[in-house]
Amino acid sequence: MNDQKPSKNTDFDALFFPKNITIVGASSRRKFGKDIFVHSLSKNGYPKNKMFLVNPKYAGQQISGFNFYPSLKAIQEEELDLLYSSIRAELVPDMVREAVEKKVKFIVLFTSGFNELLTQKGYDLRDTVLKIIEGTGTRIIGPNCLGPLCSKSKVTYNPLVSSESGNIAFASQSGGHAMIIVEIQKHRSLYFSKGISFGNQIDVNCLDILDYYSKDPDTEVIGMYLESTGSANGNQFFQKMKEVTPYKPVIIWKGGQSETGERAAASHTGAVASPLSVWKNAVKQAGGIFVEESGQFWDLLYAFSKMVNTKYPKGDRAAVIVPGGGSSVEITDVMTKEGLQLNELSNETQQKLQPLYPDVNTSVRNPIDTGIAAADPSVLIKTAKILDQDEDIDIVLLYMPAHWINTFGGVLGESFTASIGRSFGRLYRKMSSLFVVISPIFVVDEVVARISTKFREILNDKNVLCFLGVKNASNTLRKILDYTKFHNK
């Protein structure tokens, strides 16, 4: 973490809600590479008459409904909110000078070839650009990045973005991660208020964005993939995080955790190495959540987005409903390693459960091995209700593999899936303890995949957490419990 000058104050509404967008170096003829912005913005519904494409090669022409201009000066608008640069690095300084004269508020430098090269030429280019914007109203995103995303304003860098807005805001130094998070959003039930890929962070940085997200009424959960704090003062960044985390969870995924990873991060975004222990401790002391890989990041964003307006688990005492003794042992091992308690149920609770499971090969101690009785969804619901009455239970987990739903659904098929999904949604609303479903996919075929997708879609719509694995669920719950304990929620 470096100690460069504090971030400048800026109103970022022009970045996420631009009145107009200019793209320098575009051709509009391709759907990838430097023309990804033209394609993504137009496909997402951003008005073409508010998009200005600058390329002397096509000046005066109209291609695919876009007007091309020879230069920024030729654009009639008095002020330009957002500009994307898709030109070579050595041409950027002159473009930035012209942008400053045109009163451009934000420049997204898709262009690479700056400090991430770790060469004197790259450093000099960075310093030149920063000198040009010094004392002006122009800010730079990047370089080596994709820029902002906002469903409400139709601003995006990915044509696959969902039109559905959510309560998660993310920031990523990696353009690849920023692409992936958009592409998996529907599958993982991740919906965003805002997002940004900001690359090397030579100007606009994680502190600026965290501050903006902290005040954004549409944002309730914040996630950041960082390789460094960029131009932000590290101490100020973590101080801001400490101010934000009591009312908005902040999840930090740190890239470059090993010596080799640090080298990769340096050549990726020009990141300055900092010991991993420093990051972990700083995030912990600020009340944030530190994660080590993408799966944890997606799972926590998902879980917090569902819980933040409903309920957090009251504690770490869990009861598990599972068909099968072997699965019971596995689940117990994994959850115990994550620090969750699977205590034997009280005699009173076991007596209430016993009539539901009279057959051999069942158990009501915890985990509750349902055996074949789980073929009747009403038995599962009654079991969960009984567990919810036990004051010594904070979390009720139901283990239900996707192929199991298919098997017991029989001739009812997908209608059975929809029925139990809705039933679990009604159950969740009535329970005081947290109800969580774990539904792994062991059999990969078209029917099971379709049933799994349908089942998870219904549960997510009802705000019922559904995980694809025991470790995913256990690790996520453990980190959420750590967060709620830290903030006394």
PAKEPA-837545 format. One line per field, with one value per residue (C-alpha): residue number from 1; residue in one letter; x, z, y. Coordinates in pm, whole numbers, plus 32768, in hexadecimal, padded with zeros to 4 digits. Example, Ala and Ser with C-alpha at 12.3 -4.5 7.8 and 13.67 -1.06 7.14 Angstrom:
REM PAKEPA-837545
seq <- c(1; 2) $
type <- c(A; S) $
x <- c(84CE; 8557) $
z <- c(830C; 82CA) $
y <- c(7E3E; 7F96) $
END
This chain:
REM PAKEPA-837545
seq <- c(1; 2; 3; 4; 5; 6; 7; 8; 9; 10; 11; 12; 13; 14; 15; 16; 17; 18; 19; 20; 21; 22; 23; 24; 25; 26; 27; 28; 29; 30; 31; 32; 33; 34; 35; 36; 37; 38; 39; 40; 41; 42; 43; 44; 45; 46; 47; 48; 49; 50; 51; 52; 53; 54; 55; 56; 57; 58; 59; 60; 61; 62; 63; 64; 65; 66; 67; 68; 69; 70; 71; 72; 73; 74; 75; 76; 77; 78; 79; 80; 81; 82; 83; 84; 85; 86; 87; 88; 89; 90; 91; 92; 93; 94; 95; 96; 97; 98; 99; 100; 101; 102; 103; 104; 105; 106; 107; 108; 109; 110; 111; 112; 113; 114; 115; 116; 117; 118; 119; 120; 121; 122; 123; 124; 125; 126; 127; 128; 129; 130; 131; 132; 133; 134; 135; 136; 137; 138; 139; 140; 141; 142; 143; 144; 145; 146; 147; 148; 149; 150; 151; 152; 153; 154; 155; 156; 157; 158; 159; 160; 161; 162; 163; 164; 165; 166; 167; 168; 169; 170; 171; 172; 173; 174; 175; 176; 177; 178; 179; 180; 181; 182; 183; 184; 185; 186; 187; 188; 189; 190; 191; 192; 193; 194; 195; 196; 197; 198; 199; 200; 201; 202; 203; 204; 205; 206; 207; 208; 209; 210; 211; 212; 213; 214; 215; 216; 217; 218; 219; 220; 221; 222; 223; 224; 225; 226; 227; 228; 229; 230; 231; 232; 233; 234; 235; 236; 237; 238; 239; 240; 241; 242; 243; 244; 245; 246; 247; 248; 249; 250; 251; 252; 253; 254; 255; 256; 257; 258; 259; 260; 261; 262; 263; 264; 265; 266; 267; 268; 269; 270; 271; 272; 273; 274; 275; 276; 277; 278; 279; 280; 281; 282; 283; 284; 285; 286; 287; 288; 289; 290; 291; 292; 293; 294; 295; 296; 297; 298; 299; 300; 301; 302; 303; 304; 305; 306; 307; 308; 309; 310; 311; 312; 313; 314; 315; 316; 317; 318; 319; 320; 321; 322; 323; 324; 325; 326; 327; 328; 329; 330; 331; 332; 333; 334; 335; 336; 337; 338; 339; 340; 341; 342; 343; 344; 345; 346; 347; 348; 349; 350; 351; 352; 353; 354; 355; 356; 357; 358; 359; 360; 361; 362; 363; 364; 365; 366; 367; 368; 369; 370; 371; 372; 373; 374; 375; 376; 377; 378; 379; 380; 381; 382; 383; 384; 385; 386; 387; 388; 389; 390; 391; 392; 393; 394; 395; 396; 397; 398; 399; 400; 401; 402; 403; 404; 405; 406; 407; 408; 409; 410; 411; 412; 413; 414; 415; 416; 417; 418; 419; 420; 421; 422; 423; 424; 425; 426; 427; 428; 429; 430; 431; 432; 433; 434; 435; 436; 437; 438; 439; 440; 441; 442; 443; 444; 445; 446; 447; 448; 449; 450; 451; 452; 453; 454; 455; 456; 457; 458; 459; 460; 461; 462; 463; 464; 465; 466; 467; 468; 469; 470; 471; 472; 473; 474; 475; 476; 477; 478; 479; 480; 481; 482; 483; 484; 485; 486; 487; 488; 489) $
type <- c(M; N; D; Q; K; P; S; K; N; T; D; F; D; A; L; F; F; P; K; N; I; T; I; V; G; A; S; S; R; R; K; F; G; K; D; I; F; V; H; S; L; S; K; N; G; Y; P; K; N; K; M; F; L; V; N; P; K; Y; A; G; Q; Q; I; S; G; F; N; F; Y; P; S; L; K; A; I; Q; E; E; E; L; D; L; L; Y; S; S; I; R; A; E; L; V; P; D; M; V; R; E; A; V; E; K; K; V; K; F; I; V; L; F; T; S; G; F; N; E; L; L; T; Q; K; G; Y; D; L; R; D; T; V; L; K; I; I; E; G; T; G; T; R; I; I; G; P; N; C; L; G; P; L; C; S; K; S; K; V; T; Y; N; P; L; V; S; S; E; S; G; N; I; A; F; A; S; Q; S; G; G; H; A; M; I; I; V; E; I; Q; K; H; R; S; L; Y; F; S; K; G; I; S; F; G; N; Q; I; D; V; N; C; L; D; I; L; D; Y; Y; S; K; D; P; D; T; E; V; I; G; M; Y; L; E; S; T; G; S; A; N; G; N; Q; F; F; Q; K; M; K; E; V; T; P; Y; K; P; V; I; I; W; K; G; G; Q; S; E; T; G; E; R; A; A; A; S; H; T; G; A; V; A; S; P; L; S; V; W; K; N; A; V; K; Q; A; G; G; I; F; V; E; E; S; G; Q; F; W; D; L; L; Y; A; F; S; K; M; V; N; T; K; Y; P; K; G; D; R; A; A; V; I; V; P; G; G; G; S; S; V; E; I; T; D; V; M; T; K; E; G; L; Q; L; N; E; L; S; N; E; T; Q; Q; K; L; Q; P; L; Y; P; D; V; N; T; S; V; R; N; P; I; D; T; G; I; A; A; A; D; P; S; V; L; I; K; T; A; K; I; L; D; Q; D; E; D; I; D; I; V; L; L; Y; M; P; A; H; W; I; N; T; F; G; G; V; L; G; E; S; F; T; A; S; I; G; R; S; F; G; R; L; Y; R; K; M; S; S; L; F; V; V; I; S; P; I; F; V; V; D; E; V; V; A; R; I; S; T; K; F; R; E; I; L; N; D; K; N; V; L; C; F; L; G; V; K; N; A; S; N; T; L; R; K; I; L; D; Y; T; K; F; H; N; K) $
x <- c(8000; 8099; 8073; 8035; 7F63; 7DFA; 7CF0; 7C48; 7AD9; 79FD; 788E; 7885; 7720; 77A7; 786A; 774A; 762F; 76D5; 75FF; 76DC; 77F2; 7917; 79EA; 7B3B; 7BD0; 7A90; 7A1E; 78CE; 790E; 7985; 78E7; 7A28; 7B76; 7B79; 7A16; 797C; 78FA; 7839; 779C; 7750; 76BE; 75DE; 7569; 7516; 7440; 751A; 7497; 755E; 7520; 75DE; 770A; 781D; 791E; 7A6B; 7B42; 7BD7; 7BCA; 7A4C; 7A13; 78C8; 7840; 771B; 7757; 7655; 759B; 76CD; 775A; 78D4; 79A3; 7B09; 7B5D; 7ACC; 7AC0; 79CF; 78C6; 77BE; 777B; 780E; 7869; 78AF; 786C; 7912; 7A1F; 7AB0; 7C0E; 7C59; 7D92; 7F01; 7FB0; 809F; 7F74; 7EC7; 7F73; 7F00; 7DA2; 7D9A; 7E04; 7CE7; 7BF8; 7C5A; 7C17; 7AC5; 7A75; 7A55; 7A01; 7A76; 7B65; 7B66; 7CB7; 7C73; 7DD0; 7EE9; 805D; 8092; 8122; 80B6; 81D8; 82C9; 83A2; 841A; 8352; 8215; 8256; 829C; 8156; 8099; 8140; 8103; 7F90; 7F6E; 8023; 7F31; 7DFA; 7E91; 7DB5; 7CA4; 7B49; 7BAF; 7BE5; 7C7D; 7BFF; 7D10; 7DD6; 7DB4; 7C44; 7AD9; 7A37; 78DE; 77A4; 7649; 7508; 742D; 74EF; 752F; 76A8; 776D; 78A7; 7807; 76E2; 766F; 761E; 74CB; 73CB; 7368; 7403; 7463; 7501; 766B; 777E; 78CF; 7A21; 7B33; 7C99; 7C78; 7BB1; 7B94; 7AF2; 7A10; 799F; 7964; 7895; 77A4; 7793; 7744; 7656; 7511; 759C; 761B; 74F5; 75DD; 753B; 75F0; 75A8; 76FD; 7846; 7996; 7AD3; 7BE3; 7D28; 7E66; 7DB2; 7EA6; 7D9D; 7C41; 7C7D; 7BE1; 7BBB; 7AF9; 7A14; 79E1; 7981; 7888; 77EF; 77D0; 76E4; 7629; 74C0; 74AA; 75DA; 75C3; 76E4; 7840; 793F; 7A9C; 7BA7; 7CEE; 7E5A; 7EC1; 7E24; 7EB2; 7ECD; 7E05; 7EA5; 7E87; 7E41; 7D2E; 7C93; 7C7A; 7BFF; 7AE7; 7A9A; 7A80; 797D; 78B5; 78AB; 77BA; 76A1; 771E; 77E6; 7930; 79CC; 7B39; 7BCF; 7D45; 7E04; 7F78; 7F7C; 80BB; 8212; 81C6; 806C; 8104; 81E0; 80B1; 7FEE; 810D; 8116; 7F99; 7F43; 808F; 8030; 8126; 815D; 80DF; 80F3; 7FB8; 7FAE; 7F96; 7E67; 7DBB; 7DEC; 7D88; 7C46; 7BF5; 7C32; 7B57; 7A38; 7A4A; 7A50; 7B91; 7B78; 7C85; 7BDE; 7AC1; 79CE; 79D0; 79A6; 7874; 77D8; 77FA; 7775; 764D; 7608; 7629; 754C; 7436; 7469; 74A2; 732E; 72AD; 736D; 74CA; 7507; 74E9; 760D; 76DB; 7604; 758C; 74A0; 74B9; 73AD; 7449; 73E6; 74FF; 75F6; 772F; 76C7; 767F; 77E6; 7877; 77A0; 77F7; 796C; 7964; 7884; 7942; 7A8B; 79EE; 7998; 7822; 778B; 76BF; 7652; 7577; 740B; 7357; 7283; 714C; 719D; 71FB; 70B0; 6FF2; 70B1; 70A1; 6F3D; 6FAB; 70C4; 704D; 7112; 7266; 7398; 7323; 73A3; 731A; 744F; 74F7; 7531; 73D4; 73F2; 729F; 72C7; 71AC; 70C1; 7154; 7095; 6F6F; 6FB9; 6EBB; 6F9A; 70C0; 6FED; 6F66; 70CA; 7144; 7022; 7071; 71E0; 717D; 70C8; 720D; 72B2; 7404; 7400; 7460; 7480; 73B9; 7463; 73B6; 7496; 73E1; 74B1; 741D; 7404; 734A; 723E; 7227; 720E; 7101; 7049; 6FF6; 6EE4; 6EA6; 6FFF; 7034; 6EE1; 6F5B; 7092; 6FC4; 6EDA; 6FE7; 70A5; 6F76; 6F30; 708F; 705F; 6F29; 6FE0; 7107; 7026; 6F8B; 70CA; 718C; 72C9; 737D; 730F; 7417; 740D; 753C; 74F8; 762F; 762E; 76C3; 7614; 7654; 7541; 7448; 7322; 73E3; 7487; 7333; 729A; 73C1; 73AC; 7233; 724D; 735A; 72A5; 716A; 7229; 72EF; 71AF; 712D; 7275; 72C9; 7441; 749E; 7605; 7698; 777E; 77A4; 78F3; 7866; 7747; 781A; 792D; 7834; 776B; 78AA; 791B; 77C2; 77BB; 7912; 788B; 7750; 7816; 790D; 77F4; 7708; 75EE) $
z <- c(8000; 7F98; 8039; 7F14; 7F2E; 7FA1; 7E97; 7E0D; 7E55; 7D26; 7CDB; 7C31; 7BB2; 7A61; 7A53; 7AA3; 7A13; 78ED; 781D; 76F3; 7698; 75AC; 7521; 748D; 7397; 7356; 7209; 7271; 7180; 7279; 73B2; 7474; 74C6; 74BE; 7435; 7557; 75E8; 74AF; 7495; 7609; 763E; 750C; 7552; 76B8; 7643; 767A; 7585; 7442; 741F; 7565; 74F0; 7432; 7377; 732A; 7213; 70FF; 7011; 7014; 7057; 6FD0; 6F94; 703A; 7073; 7117; 718E; 7230; 71D3; 71B4; 7206; 71A8; 7306; 745A; 73FA; 72DF; 73D3; 7413; 7581; 7670; 7773; 774A; 7874; 781E; 771E; 76C2; 762E; 7542; 74A2; 74C5; 7605; 755D; 74D2; 7623; 76A8; 7580; 759D; 7711; 76CD; 75D5; 76CF; 77DE; 76EE; 769D; 7812; 780D; 796E; 795F; 7874; 7874; 77F1; 7759; 76CD; 7773; 7765; 789C; 79F3; 79DD; 78E6; 7A06; 7913; 791E; 77E3; 788B; 79C7; 78FA; 783A; 7982; 7A15; 78DA; 78D8; 7A4A; 7A19; 7902; 79DA; 7B14; 7B94; 7A91; 7AAF; 79E2; 7A89; 79FD; 7A2D; 79F1; 791C; 78AE; 790B; 7897; 7960; 7A02; 7A07; 7A71; 7A0D; 7A51; 7963; 785D; 7883; 7856; 77C2; 7792; 76A6; 7786; 78AF; 7950; 7940; 7AA4; 7BA5; 7CFE; 7E45; 7E08; 7D97; 7D2B; 7CC7; 7C1D; 7BB7; 7AC9; 798B; 796C; 7AC1; 7A71; 7936; 79E8; 7B01; 79FF; 793A; 7A69; 7B12; 7AB8; 7AFD; 7C54; 7C9F; 7CAF; 7C4B; 7C52; 7C9E; 7C1D; 7BAE; 7B33; 7A9A; 7AF1; 7A95; 7B0A; 7BE0; 7B87; 7BD9; 7C38; 7D36; 7E30; 7F38; 7E47; 7DE3; 7F45; 7FB4; 7E95; 7ED2; 8045; 7FF4; 7ED8; 7F44; 7E48; 7ED8; 800F; 7FD6; 7F54; 7EBA; 7E40; 7D89; 7DD3; 7D88; 7E33; 7EAB; 7D78; 7DA0; 7EE3; 8038; 80D4; 8233; 81B4; 80ED; 821B; 82F5; 81FC; 81FD; 8378; 8357; 824F; 82CF; 83F3; 82FC; 81B4; 81A1; 80E4; 804E; 7FE0; 7EF2; 7EE8; 7DB1; 7DC8; 7F0A; 7EC4; 7E56; 7CF7; 7D08; 7D70; 7C3B; 7B63; 7C04; 7BC7; 7A54; 7A45; 7ADF; 7B5B; 7CBE; 7DD3; 7EAB; 8012; 8103; 8102; 827E; 8273; 818F; 825E; 83A4; 8313; 827F; 83C2; 849C; 83B4; 83DD; 8276; 81EE; 814F; 804C; 7F94; 7E52; 7D62; 7DE9; 7F44; 7EA9; 7DD9; 7EF9; 7FF3; 7F05; 7EC3; 8030; 80B2; 7F9B; 800E; 8186; 81A8; 81A1; 823B; 8352; 83B9; 847C; 85F2; 8640; 85C8; 864D; 8521; 84E3; 839E; 82E7; 81F8; 813F; 817E; 828F; 81BD; 8161; 82D1; 832D; 8213; 8269; 83DA; 838D; 82A1; 8373; 84B3; 840C; 83B0; 851D; 8511; 8631; 85EA; 8749; 8798; 87A3; 88EF; 895F; 8934; 87C9; 877B; 880A; 872C; 85FA; 863E; 85B6; 8467; 8447; 84C6; 83C8; 83EF; 8366; 83EA; 8503; 85B6; 867D; 8593; 847A; 843E; 8350; 82A4; 81DA; 80E3; 81AE; 80FB; 7FC3; 8065; 8067; 817D; 8265; 821C; 8261; 83A7; 840D; 83CC; 8492; 85BD; 85AF; 859D; 86EB; 8792; 8833; 881C; 869E; 85D0; 8473; 83C9; 8297; 81A2; 80C8; 7F84; 7E56; 7D05; 7C89; 7DC8; 7D71; 7C18; 7CA5; 7DA6; 7CBD; 7BE6; 7AEA; 7B7A; 7AFE; 7AF1; 7B8A; 7CC2; 7CBD; 7CAC; 7DBD; 7EBE; 7E63; 7EAF; 7FEC; 806A; 801E; 80FA; 8207; 8204; 8244; 8377; 841A; 851E; 84E0; 8393; 8293; 8191; 8077; 7FF0; 7E9C; 7DF4; 7C95; 7C86; 7B4E; 7A1C; 791C; 7874; 7958; 7A9F; 7A28; 79CE; 7B1A; 7BDE; 7B2A; 7B5D; 7CCC; 7D17; 7C55; 7D26; 7E6F; 7E14; 7DB5; 7F13; 7FB5; 8025; 8017; 7F3B; 7F17; 7E2D; 7F33; 80A8; 80BB; 7FFF; 80F3; 822B; 81CE; 816D; 82AE; 837F; 82E2; 8307; 8474; 84A6; 8406; 84DB; 8619; 85CB; 8593; 869D; 85A3) $
y <- c(8000; 8146; 829A; 837D; 84B7; 848B; 845C; 8592; 85C7; 8592; 8567; 8415; 842E; 849E; 8358; 826F; 8344; 83F6; 84E1; 848B; 8399; 83CF; 82B2; 8310; 8218; 8151; 80C4; 8025; 7F06; 7E03; 7D74; 7D35; 7DD3; 7F4D; 7F5B; 7E9A; 7FE2; 8046; 7EEE; 7EC6; 8021; 8017; 7EB2; 7F14; 8038; 8169; 8274; 827F; 83F4; 8427; 835C; 8412; 8343; 83E9; 835F; 843B; 8312; 8318; 848B; 850C; 83B0; 8305; 8194; 80B0; 81E4; 8285; 83D8; 83E9; 851E; 8579; 85F7; 864A; 87B9; 8767; 86E6; 87F0; 879D; 889F; 8797; 8625; 8543; 83F9; 83A9; 8255; 824E; 812D; 81BF; 8162; 81C9; 82BF; 8380; 839F; 84DD; 85B2; 8523; 8573; 86DC; 86FD; 865C; 8755; 8875; 87DA; 87BD; 8644; 85CF; 8465; 83B2; 8236; 81C1; 806C; 809E; 7FDB; 8022; 80F6; 80A4; 7F36; 7F08; 7F50; 8019; 8181; 81C9; 814B; 8215; 834E; 8328; 8307; 843B; 8506; 84B9; 8509; 8654; 86B4; 8683; 871E; 8837; 87F6; 8761; 8631; 84DF; 83A2; 823D; 813D; 811C; 7FB1; 7F93; 7F80; 8096; 80B2; 7FDF; 8053; 7FA2; 80D0; 81B1; 809F; 80CE; 7F8D; 7EF1; 7D9A; 7D54; 7C35; 7D16; 7CDD; 7DF3; 7D9B; 7E81; 7E05; 7E76; 7E08; 7EF6; 7E70; 7EF9; 7E34; 7E76; 7D51; 7D80; 7C06; 7BE4; 7D0B; 7C55; 7B0B; 7BA0; 7C2D; 7AE9; 7A0F; 7B02; 7A54; 78F9; 7969; 7A52; 7B81; 7CC8; 7E14; 7F7E; 7FEB; 7F58; 7FCE; 7F43; 803F; 7F93; 803B; 8142; 8259; 835F; 82E7; 81D4; 80E6; 81F8; 82D6; 81B9; 8137; 8294; 82B4; 815C; 81A8; 82C9; 821E; 81D2; 80B3; 8000; 7F25; 7E32; 7E8B; 7D9E; 7DF7; 7D32; 7DE8; 7DA5; 7EE9; 802D; 80DC; 8256; 824B; 8272; 8119; 8197; 827D; 8161; 807D; 8199; 81D6; 8062; 806D; 8183; 80C4; 7F5D; 7F92; 7FD8; 7F44; 7DFE; 7E2A; 7CF1; 7D04; 7C04; 7C41; 7BDA; 7B8E; 7AC3; 7A01; 7A79; 79FF; 7A9A; 7BE7; 7BE3; 7B96; 7CB3; 7DA5; 7D53; 7D52; 7EA4; 7F2C; 7EC9; 7F1B; 7DE6; 7DE1; 7CBB; 7BE6; 7BEE; 7D6B; 7D58; 7C4C; 7D06; 7E56; 7DCB; 7D15; 7E48; 7F16; 7E20; 7DA8; 7C45; 7BC1; 7AAB; 79EA; 797A; 79B9; 78B3; 794F; 7AA7; 7A47; 7982; 7A9F; 7BA7; 7AC3; 7A72; 7BD5; 7C5B; 7B71; 7B9A; 7D0F; 7D5E; 7C1C; 7B72; 7B0E; 79CB; 7A02; 791B; 77F2; 76D3; 760D; 74EB; 7429; 7364; 726A; 7129; 702F; 6FD2; 7003; 7162; 71A4; 7152; 7224; 7350; 7336; 732B; 7455; 7532; 74E8; 7548; 7696; 76D4; 768C; 75C6; 748E; 7432; 7309; 7373; 7389; 7263; 7339; 738A; 7221; 71A9; 729D; 7224; 70AF; 7075; 7105; 7004; 6EB1; 6DE3; 6D42; 6DF6; 6F45; 7023; 7154; 71B2; 72B4; 7296; 7213; 70ED; 70E6; 6FAA; 6F6F; 704C; 717A; 7112; 71C4; 733C; 7372; 72A3; 7389; 74BD; 742E; 73D7; 7538; 75CB; 74ED; 7550; 76BE; 7698; 762D; 775F; 76B4; 76B9; 77EA; 7755; 7641; 75AC; 74C5; 73EC; 739D; 732D; 7389; 7222; 71CA; 72CB; 722D; 70CC; 7113; 71FE; 70D3; 7113; 726E; 72D9; 744F; 74A0; 73E9; 74C3; 7600; 758A; 753B; 7677; 774F; 7688; 76CC; 783B; 7848; 7785; 7877; 79A4; 7901; 7884; 794A; 7880; 7898; 7793; 7732; 7633; 7579; 74DC; 744B; 73BB; 725D; 71DC; 72B0; 728B; 7373; 7324; 7347; 748A; 751C; 74B3; 753F; 768C; 76A4; 7645; 7747; 7856; 7825; 781F; 7956; 7A08; 79B7; 7A2C; 78CA; 7893; 776B; 76F0; 75EC; 7557; 751D; 75D1; 76FD; 7719; 76DC; 77D0; 78DD; 78B8; 78C0; 7A06; 7AA1; 7A3B; 7ADB; 7C1A; 7C25; 7BDB; 7CF4; 7DED; 7D5F; 7D30) $
END
